[in-house]
Amino acid sequence: MSRELKMTKEEFWHLIDEMRAACGTDMAKEEHWIVERLKTMGSEQIIGFQCIFLSYHDAAGKYGLWSAASVVAGECSDDGFMDFRSWLIAQGEKNYYDVLKDPDQLSHIKMDEYCFFERMYSVGYRAYEQATKKKPYDICPDEMVKRYSAEVTKDIVYHPLIEYPMDLKETSVAFPLICRKHNVKEWPGYNSGRTAWNLNNPRIKELWEQGKREVKKQKNRNESVR
């Protein structure tokens, strides 16, 4: 059965802004604040919030952003990248859009040395369970999230290299600000020639090789304008 979301993306980001204004960068306080606020809004609003959150979370699932996150975080596992994207959404609408357009914008966001927000991912589920006393199974089925993803994410502009999994050398060309800030040229893996990406996965290998070609083009363009 088709269901309409009872929350707009504007209302979603307004809640995130309210959370940030009330709690600063204290993630424990942010988590508590948003759950309590959602509980006052009714089950349909909670569902809307969680579906919009998942849409934005999925939209940020780009290998190039993962490469950038691995620089600013020092390392970033599969689960870590999920938590990083949750953290990015919690930084507000402008930061979210700016970073997807140019991951180098991460250099301007205050991180307090930690950029993983695991429990942000499930605040809607917990608010729903606490508000309704019902288990939140299937309140945001995949088909429902996909149906609304096109609407809530249509204004995203992506960096041209954001699709590609990159090693440190390529990342330093694609996103030089964060790499200089975190001194990646001094990292042990910078000149190792090894990659942390799973090249046994044909899709990752294809994008990894394509990314190397695209980054080389970018490097040549950079050098031609010096």
RADACOR-V212734 format. One record per helix or strand. SS is the DSSP state (alpha for helix, beta for strand). FROM is the first residue (numbers start at 1). LEN is the number of residues. If there is no record, write none. Layout:
ss,from,len
SS,FROM,LEN
SS,FROM,LEN
This chain:
ss,from,len
alpha,9,15
alpha,27,13
alpha,43,17
alpha,63,11
alpha,78,13
alpha,93,9
alpha,103,6
alpha,118,15
alpha,142,11
alpha,168,7
alpha,176,6
alpha,184,3
alpha,202,23
